[in-house]
Amino acid sequence: MRLILARFYRRPSTAIVVLAIGTALSAAAALLAAGQMARESRLKFERAVGDAKTAIETRVNDYADVLRGVRGLFAAMDTVSRGEFSRYIQNLDLANRYPGIQVIHYSRPIMAAQRPAFEAMVRGDTSIDPRGYPKFSIRPAGIRPEYVVAVYVEPMAGNERALGLDLGGDLVRLAALERTRDSGRLTASGTIALALDPKRHPGFAMRLAIYRKDAPVATVAGRQAAFSGVVSASFVAIDLMRGVLGGEFLEKVHVRIHDAGFLGSPGGLAPPTPENMMFDSERLRGREPPLHGIWDAAVPILSSVSELEVGGRRWNLYFSALQGFGDAYDRWLPWFALFGGVTVSLLLFGLIRSLATTGSRAIELADRITSDLRRSEASLAEAQRVTQQLIEALPNPIYFKDTGGRYLGVNRAWEAYFATPRDSFIGKTVQELYPGNPEIADRLLATDQVLWARPRIPHVHEESITTPDGRHHDAIYYKATFTRADGGVAGLIGTIIDITERKQAERALRDSEARYRSVIAAIAEGVLLRDRDRRIVTCNASAERILGRSLDQMRGNVYFDSSWQTIHEDGSAFREEERPANAAIRTGKLQSNVVIGFCKPDHSMLWLSMSAQPLFDDPDAPPSGVVTTIADITQRKQLEQRQAMEHKVTRLLAESGSVEEVLPKVLQTVCEALGCACGARWIWNEREHKISCAETWSVPSEEVGAFTAMNREPRPWPAETGGLIRRAIAGGESIWITDVARDASFQRAPQAARAGLRGAFAFPIRFGSEILGVMEFFSRESRQPDEVLMQSTRSIGSQIGQFMAHRQAEERVRHLAHFDDLTGLPNRNMFNQRLSHALARARRVDEPLAILFIDLDRFKNINDTLGHGAGDRALKEIAQRLRGCLREADTVSRLGGDEFVVLIEGASQPADVVEVAQKILAAVARPVHLESQEFHLTASIGISTCPGDSDDLQGLMKNADIAMYRAKEQGKNNFQFYSAQINVHTLERAALESDLRHALERNEFLLHYQPKVDIGGNRIVGMEALVRWQQPGKGLVAPAQFIPLAEETGLIVPIGEWVLKTACLQNKAWQERGLPRLRVAVNLSARQFTHESLLQDVARALDETGLDPAWLEFEITESMVMRDPEHAVTLLHGLKAMGIHLSIDDFGTGYSSLSYLKRFPLDSVKIDRSFIRDLPGDGDDAAITQAIIAMAHSLRLVVIAEGVETEEQLGFLRVNGCDQMQGYHFSRPLPEDQFLRLLQRAAVSEGRPVTPG
């Protein structure tokens, strides 16, 4: 067989056959490798694409969760203020944690009628910016039924144009808004370009609707009804994607994202276009995207398309591999296989060819090899000699062992290290080297066994040994095996590196560090170590205690707490570069004893004295870190602030002139010095048994402002023994509540909790043993009792008490000099001063005035019967009634005894003076109840005028006195003019009264009708019946002339019955003719209202005329119902039971009281024409009108404006939601026939059949 193979290999053709077969096999291997690499590249590409899609989806969901968190803020709180919204967004740290978010804003729906008030509210909102937003308006301009306005915007810088944007201002935005509202889910926009991005990269927006709490939102209709706002966020796509895809991935894979539109869109999903491209990874690499298509043509095989749903829209994600996607080795492996196979084939080819050569070449080769071996042996011997010399020359101990553990050799360094000559130790084991330390020998032997187990892996270990000379060493052993010619392990070679000195240095360093840490831990000051980027690395326990923050909370952060605001001692903000650590890093210099204040979110203050020492690794290099030491000086600062507070309070009291002026400033001073959110001063009225809040101060906060506003309402004296104010009054000492939520006696705890208030204290205002009031203060954090502070408050309370007592004494003296001590009316001196001023003004502007001298009739009977105490009470009651009869500008004075005098300025007509005199007579004539008895007083009034009777003080007073006695002579209970001419006028009035008594008999009265018009629909919805007197031979008499006379004489009762019956009869007749059913309003006079048979008279009129009570309305003035509220409630409920509508006439001019109005069964209110006259130009009238409308609507009352004469007035009323109007702008009061034609025209315009009249 061997001969056959020899002959085969000697053939030349054999080598060629082997080469051909090898080449073919190499090509096949290359093809197989190429296919395998393609499959592995596809799997690798798909895994990378899947991971990228997951990362993109996770990032989008994380950002969407931010929006859901904002919605959760609104869901968790009843109201969210601008400040709370701002703080929440700032705490999100958008720039660092969510860099893709450009802006987040909250929008709320606003009705058209609310727009002016809403814009005014936002412009005046100074909770964030002290300037407010003076240019705020809803954009785009235009009148729309409803707006959804961006009211909170964060961050505001650069996003100012978003504030006020109406999300429903155009059709595109409106459609997106309605989709968000109706779906109840997160919705996204298409591709947009954000104005804030200077490169105009594509972006998009996401919105999430907010619904009212506890409202049903299971259906679209329910969501529409419960919709209360929307939160939105805008994103730049490229910023959103930063950090999502790794740099290595982007170098190998091209990614594009296209927005295909809403899922389920009628037009279907859109194909990828440049317009809907959301993101291109080339831009992250700083390159412009290619223009040739979506996939990279270089590697067309590796591409993929994925889908992602974002806010109801479809995003298509296109991935394509770039050139060089796979590893270079993978791409070249098929070629390596081919090249290697061909190379092996060529080598085989050469070998077989060489076997075919002659034997002489083999012999020659053998001789050459023998010669080379001899030379190699000589070289090997020389190499061994050189190697031995090198080993001997090395400074580290070196040794050799065989596999049995016996020493084969060592160098001179080993002999010196172990103080043992080699000749005495060669052939021995390690146990013999350490006869007295078997444990060291065992450890060294064990490490040898590790090396024998894994001979090809060198072994390194540290060891502590003791040499035979008794010295201790720390050393590193390095061991490796050496082999025989056959590859078997022959033994090991080891070297020893002595590290004794290094170990000693390390131990010394550890001991030093331990001592340093012990010292640092023991000192009271806080110590923090920061790196070159100012990030906190470590700190001691004192720092954690002082800051109230653990090392884990601070490690890696630049700030102790990013929510803390830093301030100087003067209250100004600390700039970033001024912070001690920053300054030390920047300048490389020590920053010593820098005082810095930290204001926490709960408004508590932490004051620190800080020093910062830079650390240097190299004196010529920048600092590598900084050590900061902190000392808590909060108590010192509080003491300084309290001393400054006491000094400031003392200065304020010394410089101020009145209690009302100074105490609000004192409240503010104490709050700011102690970090309190609000404060108030309480006083009490022992006679009425009520306490009330005199002054308040609070930080600019809606919640705290609502709490202080609630405090302003007077309340009954608390019956319980607990509470803050009651305890301060009862004990006469400062009271401290650590947490109001846990104090069961504090009744305002729920309101305080809503305002975020926890701690509270109060102290009495004392003057000697007398308590003049209580000061209370609230803070947002819980505080432990502070005895030093309580001592300060005692001092302040005493100072304020002395100030108040001094001012009260001064005020008492001034008051007694000018006012009557019993009634509080101006005394003779004050009256003479005012009369002198009035006379001077009258001469200057040629304006008349009148004096009414009043003397009470039969007043002596009260003093004689019940004593002077009862007489004094009667005088005080009469004084109050006289005040109620006069205008604000008029003056009533008590001269002494039972004499009073009234000064009326601007009395241009005698009738004006007569009207006042009649009011006074009627007011005095009302019964006076004293000690369970009823007394009836009357008055005699004398009147003198200027310039008619006199133009000096003495003359006027004398003439009025004369006229008063004339009234006494005329039977008392009347008034007399001093002037004979005015007495003539009195005779004329008597004649008018006589004619008026016969007017009903002569059928001289008639009714005019004025329409009431619905402002929204511009149609007649009612009418008012107004009485007119057609006096024969004299024409129409003005109502102002005969109505007061009718009231005074009592004729108003039969006249009112005639008006009621006539109006009902006429309305019934018009209804029977097919005219629109309208409600007719009839005015009730004061006499009618108090008439005992009013209910019977009304029932009779309705029964006789047949008019349905639903079409009758009574108009009553405020003064009528407020004169005797209990009687009014009973009477009005009786009228309401009949089905009659009730309206308050001339609303706003009388005794408006919500508490009483809520008790009356009213249907509507009429705004007095005096408030309408100057609309919309007069700001005060506008504000009053708006308030009346809002108040009436809150009580579900219809609002009617009377006296509307211009289109501008009507426009103002329409915008502010007024329901109805009445006035010359539509129609003046019309006679019956003219009003009939007006109704007929209205009926025809509505298509209603009317019976001809």
SULHUDA-V660135 format. One record per helix or strand of 2 or more residues. SS is the DSSP state (~ for helix, > for strand). FROM is the first residue (numbers start at 1). TO is the last residue. Records with the same first field share a line. If there is no record, write none. Layout:
SS = FROM-TO  FROM-TO
This chain:
~ = 2-10  12-76  82-92  94-97  112-123  160-162  171-183  220-226  237-241  247-252  281-284  297-299  328-355  360-393  412-418  422-424  430-433  438-453  500-522  541-547  551-554  576-578  580-587  634-655  659-674  702-711  724-731  740-742  749-754  787-818  828-845  860-866  868-884  910-925  953-969  980-999  1039-1049  1052-1072  1086-1090  1094-1105  1109-1111  1118-1123  1125-1137  1154-1157  1169-1172  1179-1194  1207-1215  1232-1245
> = 101-111  146-154  165-166  187-188  192-193  202-211  227-236  253-262  277-280  303-310  313-321  397-402  407-410  459-466  472-483  489-498  526-531  536-539  565-567  591-599  605-615  625-632  678-685  690-698  715-716  735-737  759-767  770-779  849-857  891-896  899-905  928-930  933-935  938-946  975-977  1005-1014  1019-1031  1035-1037  1079-1083  1112-1117  1141-1147  1164-1167  1198-1202  1220-1222
